[in-house]
Amino acid sequence: MTDAPGGPTDLVCTLSFFSGYACRERGACCTAGWPIPIEREPLARVRRALTDGLLHPASRTSDLFVVSPDAPDDAPALVACTSTGCVFHRADAARARCELQRTLGVAALPHACRQFPRVVVAAPNRLSVTLSAFCPTVTELLHDDVEPAIVARSRAEGEVLTGLDTTGGLPPALRPDMLMSWEAWWRWEAAAIRVIRDAGTSAEAIARLSIAVERVRGWHPADGNLEERIDTAFAPLTSCLPPTGDAPPTLPDIDTVVDGLVGCVPGPFQQTAHEALMRRGRPVRDDVRRRLLAAHAFANWTAHLGEGLRTWLRSIASVHVLLEGGIAPRDVDLVLRHLADPAALARRWRGVEAPPPALRQRARRAVKAPSDPE
């Protein structure tokens, strides 16, 4: 995970309902208790402001920064936290606020603070950015009456966008023995967002995506252009009538999803993850659910860490199952976006990629020394 490079990745793609996001200092990230590394330049700036009396911490503590000899060169310290959160987060004012941001501006914030709640994939010629609903402001945006769509803009000067860097890697897999092209992947992503937008319900969106996955994943170069195959697979799925002739997807039950997610969370955070996924209430309205599905379908890390479109779909279907079970979007994203190990999730979900026997035989004829997926 590195800062996305400049140059050809100055094109930033995001989702329409997230395009107006701006930090409202709600304090969810400030009080989460997560480590906050601070880089050399902002650290020096903050220390000068403290010495000059321009900046005053919100919490009284003898050590505002935790310095470790094992810290990386570019982030030599952690911002100290108390039982109420970051020492620069003031929660006792008329409203929550960050003293660093209020006094010194966004440029003085640690990189992690400027990045949250963005989830980023850096590809060869674009940055794809979605947002985490663990942030209360993002949760509110999910309730806005904005239809899901992918929108593009130029990267702002000094904008911090850190995430999964795939610029030197390969495009997502179609299935374990076949890669997509970058152009085909972006065509797939855009079509998936349209299906989620046009579906009558979140359940229907998952069903239609499942149909598209099965229609496309058997593609072979001898079959022609993959982008055309994607267009053909999605064409009947964007109508208002449900498609016929395709089997509906088999979804895991909520207990299976919860157990799998908690198992992908590092030990110290498993109790927090379990508690979040046990908080059950009334399901949110369906348009909110479909926006959260879109937020996970786009800039999806599992697509790049996993082994095919079925794995990608399972990551989105898991969100649907959790929401149907009454788990709030904020708790869904706390676990999926922040507590679970993304690589562990991709490994757990990859079991859905086992191809049918006919496809496995076809793959054996197509390559000299294939290996069957796990």
MOJOWO-V133230 format. One record per residue. N is the residue number from 1. RES is the residue in one letter. NEAR is the number of other ideal C-beta (glycine too) atoms within 10 Angstrom. Layout:
n->{N	N}
res->{RES	RES}
near->{NEAR	NEAR}
This chain:
n->{1	2	3	4	5	6	7	8	9	10	11	12	13	14	15	16	17	18	19	20	21	22	23	24	25	26	27	28	29	30	31	32	33	34	35	36	37	38	39	40	41	42	43	44	45	46	47	48	49	50	51	52	53	54	55	56	57	58	59	60	61	62	63	64	65	66	67	68	69	70	71	72	73	74	75	76	77	78	79	80	81	82	83	84	85	86	87	88	89	90	91	92	93	94	95	96	97	98	99	100	101	102	103	104	105	106	107	108	109	110	111	112	113	114	115	116	117	118	119	120	121	122	123	124	125	126	127	128	129	130	131	132	133	134	135	136	137	138	139	140	141	142	143	144	145	146	147	148	149	150	151	152	153	154	155	156	157	158	159	160	161	162	163	164	165	166	167	168	169	170	171	172	173	174	175	176	177	178	179	180	181	182	183	184	185	186	187	188	189	190	191	192	193	194	195	196	197	198	199	200	201	202	203	204	205	206	207	208	209	210	211	212	213	214	215	216	217	218	219	220	221	222	223	224	225	226	227	228	229	230	231	232	233	234	235	236	237	238	239	240	241	242	243	244	245	246	247	248	249	250	251	252	253	254	255	256	257	258	259	260	261	262	263	264	265	266	267	268	269	270	271	272	273	274	275	276	277	278	279	280	281	282	283	284	285	286	287	288	289	290	291	292	293	294	295	296	297	298	299	300	301	302	303	304	305	306	307	308	309	310	311	312	313	314	315	316	317	318	319	320	321	322	323	324	325	326	327	328	329	330	331	332	333	334	335	336	337	338	339	340	341	342	343	344	345	346	347	348	349	350	351	352	353	354	355	356	357	358	359	360	361	362	363	364	365	366	367	368	369	370	371	372	373	374}
res->{M	T	D	A	P	G	G	P	T	D	L	V	C	T	L	S	F	F	S	G	Y	A	C	R	E	R	G	A	C	C	T	A	G	W	P	I	P	I	E	R	E	P	L	A	R	V	R	R	A	L	T	D	G	L	L	H	P	A	S	R	T	S	D	L	F	V	V	S	P	D	A	P	D	D	A	P	A	L	V	A	C	T	S	T	G	C	V	F	H	R	A	D	A	A	R	A	R	C	E	L	Q	R	T	L	G	V	A	A	L	P	H	A	C	R	Q	F	P	R	V	V	V	A	A	P	N	R	L	S	V	T	L	S	A	F	C	P	T	V	T	E	L	L	H	D	D	V	E	P	A	I	V	A	R	S	R	A	E	G	E	V	L	T	G	L	D	T	T	G	G	L	P	P	A	L	R	P	D	M	L	M	S	W	E	A	W	W	R	W	E	A	A	A	I	R	V	I	R	D	A	G	T	S	A	E	A	I	A	R	L	S	I	A	V	E	R	V	R	G	W	H	P	A	D	G	N	L	E	E	R	I	D	T	A	F	A	P	L	T	S	C	L	P	P	T	G	D	A	P	P	T	L	P	D	I	D	T	V	V	D	G	L	V	G	C	V	P	G	P	F	Q	Q	T	A	H	E	A	L	M	R	R	G	R	P	V	R	D	D	V	R	R	R	L	L	A	A	H	A	F	A	N	W	T	A	H	L	G	E	G	L	R	T	W	L	R	S	I	A	S	V	H	V	L	L	E	G	G	I	A	P	R	D	V	D	L	V	L	R	H	L	A	D	P	A	A	L	A	R	R	W	R	G	V	E	A	P	P	P	A	L	R	Q	R	A	R	R	A	V	K	A	P	S	D	P	E}
near->{11	10	14	26	13	8	7	11	19	16	14	20	20	22	24	17	22	23	15	9	18	5	16	13	16	17	20	19	23	27	16	16	13	15	9	26	18	25	17	12	12	20	19	12	17	26	14	12	17	14	9	8	7	11	20	12	19	21	18	9	10	5	9	18	16	15	10	9	5	4	14	9	7	10	17	16	21	16	25	17	21	14	7	16	22	28	22	29	24	23	15	7	11	6	10	18	20	22	20	27	18	13	15	19	10	13	12	22	24	23	18	18	23	19	18	24	22	22	25	22	24	24	24	12	13	20	24	26	25	25	24	22	28	24	23	14	16	25	22	13	20	23	14	13	6	16	15	24	14	18	12	11	12	9	16	10	5	8	15	19	19	17	21	21	18	20	17	8	11	11	18	27	25	25	23	22	22	19	15	25	15	16	13	21	23	19	19	25	20	15	20	29	21	18	24	27	17	17	22	12	13	25	17	19	27	25	21	25	26	22	22	24	23	16	18	21	22	16	20	15	9	7	10	11	14	22	16	13	20	23	12	14	19	22	11	17	23	14	10	7	7	15	15	6	6	16	9	13	19	8	18	16	10	18	11	12	21	22	13	17	24	20	14	21	22	11	6	8	18	16	11	17	23	15	11	24	24	11	11	13	10	7	16	19	10	16	17	18	23	26	26	24	25	27	30	25	25	25	26	24	24	23	26	21	21	28	23	26	26	25	27	29	26	27	21	25	27	25	24	24	20	26	22	15	17	13	25	19	23	18	20	25	26	24	24	25	20	20	22	22	14	19	13	16	25	21	16	19	25	21	13	20	20	15	20	9	8	9	16	15	11	15	19	13	7	13	10	5	5	13	9	11	18	10}
